[in-house]
Amino acid sequence: MKYVIIVVRVLLGLIFAVFGSNAFLHFIPMPPMEGQAGAFIGALVSSGYIYAIAGLQVVGGLLLLIGNRFVPLGLTLLGPVIVNIVLYHMFLDHMANPIAIVLSIFALFLLCVYRDKFPAIFNP
């Protein structure tokens, strides 16, 4: 079980560190988007808000990669980002994106593993 926790933590950290840094460095080409999804992403980019989100992704991903001590903080930073990713795909993109589902499962798994660090959520 110890190795599963490490693999999930590293994968989730890498995903957010890489895709968050893509907002700054543009090394992964993004296809043009249309409709409401395109308007939403366009508003995030034109306002500069996307850089705050990407910064949280990079910092949260790096905290997951650093080690056990910083995983709860990384999960706290990434939680709202993951919720927004899932809601974006539900309401604007209208598809069940497998990456969003995997991210949610990984984050919930780590949240359960580190539940003793979140007593306000798990203790009555």
C-alpha positions in Angstrom: 0.0 0.0 0.0 2.9 2.3 0.7 4.0 2.2 -2.9 0.5 2.8 -4.2 0.3 6.0 -2.1 3.7 7.2 -3.5 2.8 6.4 -7.1 -0.6 8.2 -6.8 1.0 11.2 -5.0 3.8 11.5 -7.6 1.4 11.1 -10.6 -1.0 13.7 -9.3 1.9 16.1 -8.5 3.4 15.6 -11.9 0.1 16.2 -13.7 -0.5 19.5 -11.9 3.1 20.7 -12.1 3.4 20.0 -15.8 -0.1 21.3 -16.9 0.1 24.3 -14.6 3.5 25.3 -15.9 2.1 25.0 -19.5 0.1 28.2 -18.8 3.4 30.0 -18.4 5.7 28.2 -20.9 3.2 27.0 -23.6 5.1 23.8 -24.4 1.8 21.8 -25.0 -0.3 23.1 -27.8 -3.9 23.7 -26.9 -6.6 23.3 -29.6 -8.9 26.3 -30.1 -12.2 26.0 -28.2 -15.6 27.1 -29.2 -18.9 27.9 -27.6 -19.3 28.4 -23.8 -16.1 26.5 -23.0 -14.1 28.7 -25.3 -15.7 31.9 -23.9 -14.9 30.7 -20.4 -11.2 29.9 -21.1 -10.9 33.1 -23.2 -12.2 35.2 -20.2 -9.7 33.4 -17.9 -6.8 34.1 -20.3 -7.7 37.7 -21.1 -8.2 38.7 -17.5 -5.0 37.0 -16.4 -6.8 34.9 -13.8 -5.5 31.8 -15.5 -2.1 32.6 -14.2 -3.3 32.5 -10.6 -4.9 29.1 -11.2 -1.8 27.8 -13.0 0.3 29.1 -10.1 -1.8 27.2 -7.6 -1.5 24.1 -9.8 2.3 24.3 -10.0 2.7 25.0 -6.2 0.2 22.3 -5.3 1.8 19.8 -7.6 5.3 20.5 -6.3 4.1 20.2 -2.7 2.8 16.7 -3.6 6.2 15.8 -5.2 8.3 17.1 -2.3 7.1 14.5 0.2 4.7 13.4 2.9 5.0 16.4 5.1 3.5 18.8 2.5 0.9 16.6 0.9 -2.0 18.0 3.0 -1.1 21.5 2.0 -0.9 20.5 -1.6 -4.3 18.8 -1.5 -5.7 21.9 0.1 -4.5 24.1 -2.7 -5.5 21.6 -5.4 -8.9 20.7 -4.1 -10.8 23.8 -5.5 -8.9 23.5 -8.7 -10.0 19.8 -9.1 -13.6 20.7 -8.3 -13.5 23.4 -11.0 -12.0 21.1 -13.5 -14.8 18.6 -12.9 -17.5 21.3 -13.0 -16.0 22.8 -16.2 -16.3 19.4 -18.0 -19.8 18.8 -16.6 -21.4 22.1 -17.5 -19.3 23.8 -20.2 -17.5 21.0 -22.1 -20.4 18.5 -21.7 -18.3 15.4 -21.6 -17.0 13.1 -18.9 -13.3 13.7 -19.3 -11.4 10.6 -18.1 -8.5 12.8 -16.9 -10.8 14.8 -14.7 -12.3 11.6 -13.3 -8.8 10.1 -12.6 -7.7 13.4 -10.9 -10.7 13.3 -8.7 -10.2 9.6 -7.7 -6.5 10.2 -7.0 -7.2 13.3 -4.9 -9.9 11.5 -3.0 -7.7 8.6 -2.4 -4.9 10.8 -1.0 -7.5 12.7 1.1 -8.5 9.4 2.7 -4.9 8.3 3.2 -4.1 11.6 4.9 -7.5 12.0 6.7 -5.8 12.3 10.1 -4.3 15.6 8.8 -7.9 16.9 8.1 -9.7 16.4 11.5 -12.3 19.1 10.8 -13.5 17.1 7.8 -13.4 13.6 9.1 -13.9 13.8 12.9 -17.4 14.4 14.2 
